[in-house]
Amino acid sequence: MDVERLRRLPLFGELDHHDLSQLLRWVREVDFADGDLLFEQGSRPHELFVIEDGSVEVSRDGRAVAMLGPGDVVGEMGLLKLERRWASAVAAGHVRAVALGADELASMSEEMPELAGWLRATMISRERENEA
């Protein structure tokens, strides 16, 4: 994972080089194979994912509700609202994503509250756009 890869993701695209460099301390790259479960409905949230490549199917009560792809964020609402997952997310083919864990988000909030606040505000804004 490097700064330029983070910059290409819409969630992080507005951050400057310094902030992206700092963000690298808290994120990690993850890969999922076709059919891998990112998280299950009803589980406690531990991390969010920003999809870099591939697609993720989101389902609720066994019914597909969304297909997400590159640049989309999945799992953020559970972390922001500290609520159990309202849906499941499964890789639809190979998926490469950037993961940000709850503990890392907490560390970021302590060390760089402005960056954590910006990320939270951006995710909330994107949620509102998706609901509209």
C-alpha positions as CSV (number, residue, x, y, z in Angstrom):
1,M,0.0,0.0,0.0
2,D,1.3,3.4,-0.9
3,V,0.2,7.1,-1.0
4,E,-0.6,7.1,-4.7
5,R,-2.9,4.0,-4.4
6,L,-4.8,5.7,-1.5
7,R,-5.1,9.0,-3.5
8,R,-6.9,7.1,-6.3
9,L,-9.7,6.1,-3.9
10,P,-12.5,8.7,-3.8
11,L,-12.8,8.5,0.0
12,F,-9.1,9.6,0.4
13,G,-8.7,11.6,-2.8
14,E,-9.0,15.0,-1.3
15,L,-6.3,14.4,1.3
16,D,-2.8,15.9,0.8
17,H,0.4,13.9,0.7
18,H,1.1,14.4,4.4
19,D,-2.3,13.2,5.5
20,L,-2.2,10.2,3.2
21,S,1.2,9.3,4.5
22,Q,-0.2,9.4,8.1
23,L,-3.2,7.4,7.0
24,L,-0.9,4.6,5.8
25,R,-0.1,3.9,9.5
26,W,-3.7,2.8,10.1
27,V,-4.9,1.1,6.9
28,R,-3.9,-2.3,5.5
29,E,-4.5,-4.0,2.2
30,V,-6.8,-7.1,2.2
31,D,-7.7,-9.6,-0.5
32,F,-10.8,-11.7,-0.7
33,A,-11.6,-14.6,-3.0
34,D,-14.9,-15.1,-4.7
35,G,-17.5,-16.0,-2.1
36,D,-15.4,-14.8,0.9
37,L,-17.5,-13.2,3.6
38,L,-16.3,-9.7,4.5
39,F,-18.8,-9.5,7.4
40,E,-22.1,-11.1,8.4
41,Q,-25.4,-9.5,9.3
42,G,-25.8,-9.1,13.0
43,S,-22.1,-9.3,13.8
44,R,-20.3,-6.6,15.7
45,P,-18.3,-4.2,13.5
46,H,-14.5,-4.4,13.6
47,E,-13.5,-2.7,10.4
48,L,-14.6,-0.9,7.2
49,F,-13.4,-1.6,3.7
50,V,-12.7,0.7,0.7
51,I,-12.9,-1.4,-2.4
52,E,-10.0,-0.9,-4.7
53,D,-10.7,-3.7,-7.2
54,G,-13.6,-6.1,-7.7
55,S,-17.2,-6.2,-6.5
56,V,-18.9,-6.9,-3.2
57,E,-22.5,-8.0,-2.9
58,V,-24.4,-6.6,0.1
59,S,-27.4,-8.6,1.3
60,R,-29.9,-8.2,4.0
61,D,-32.0,-11.1,5.3
62,G,-30.7,-13.2,2.4
63,R,-31.8,-10.6,-0.3
64,A,-29.3,-8.7,-2.4
65,V,-29.6,-5.0,-1.7
66,A,-26.5,-3.6,-3.4
67,M,-23.5,-4.4,-5.6
68,L,-20.5,-2.2,-4.7
69,G,-17.3,-1.7,-6.7
70,P,-14.1,0.2,-6.9
71,G,-14.1,3.4,-4.8
72,D,-17.1,2.3,-2.7
73,V,-17.0,1.9,1.1
74,V,-18.6,-1.0,2.9
75,G,-19.0,-1.5,6.6
76,E,-18.5,2.1,7.6
77,M,-21.9,2.6,9.2
78,G,-21.4,-0.1,11.8
79,L,-18.2,1.6,12.9
80,L,-19.7,5.1,12.9
81,K,-22.9,4.2,14.7
82,L,-21.3,1.4,16.9
83,E,-24.3,-0.9,15.9
84,R,-24.4,-4.5,14.8
85,R,-24.1,-5.0,11.1
86,W,-27.5,-4.6,9.3
87,A,-26.3,-6.6,6.3
88,S,-23.8,-9.2,5.1
89,A,-21.1,-8.5,2.5
90,V,-19.6,-11.2,0.2
91,A,-16.9,-10.9,-2.4
92,A,-18.3,-11.4,-5.9
93,G,-15.0,-12.5,-7.6
94,H,-11.6,-11.4,-6.4
95,V,-11.6,-8.2,-4.3
96,R,-8.7,-6.1,-3.2
97,A,-9.6,-3.5,-0.6
98,V,-8.2,-1.1,2.0
99,A,-9.3,-2.0,5.5
100,L,-9.5,0.4,8.5
101,G,-10.1,-1.3,11.8
102,A,-12.1,0.1,14.7
103,D,-8.9,0.2,16.9
104,E,-7.0,2.0,14.1
105,L,-9.8,4.5,13.8
106,A,-9.7,5.1,17.5
107,S,-5.9,5.6,17.4
108,M,-6.3,8.0,14.5
109,S,-9.0,9.9,16.4
110,E,-6.5,10.4,19.3
111,E,-3.4,11.2,17.2
112,M,-5.0,13.1,14.3
113,P,-8.5,14.1,15.3
114,E,-8.9,16.4,12.3
115,L,-8.2,13.5,9.9
116,A,-10.5,11.1,11.7
117,G,-13.2,13.8,11.9
118,W,-12.8,14.5,8.1
119,L,-13.1,10.8,7.4
120,R,-16.2,10.5,9.5
121,A,-17.8,13.5,8.0
122,T,-17.1,12.2,4.5
123,M,-18.6,8.8,5.2
124,I,-21.7,10.4,6.7
125,S,-22.0,12.6,3.7
126,R,-21.7,9.6,1.3
127,E,-24.3,7.8,3.3
128,R,-26.8,10.7,2.9
129,E,-26.0,10.8,-0.8
130,N,-26.7,7.0,-1.1
131,E,-30.0,7.4,0.7
132,A,-31.2,10.2,-1.6
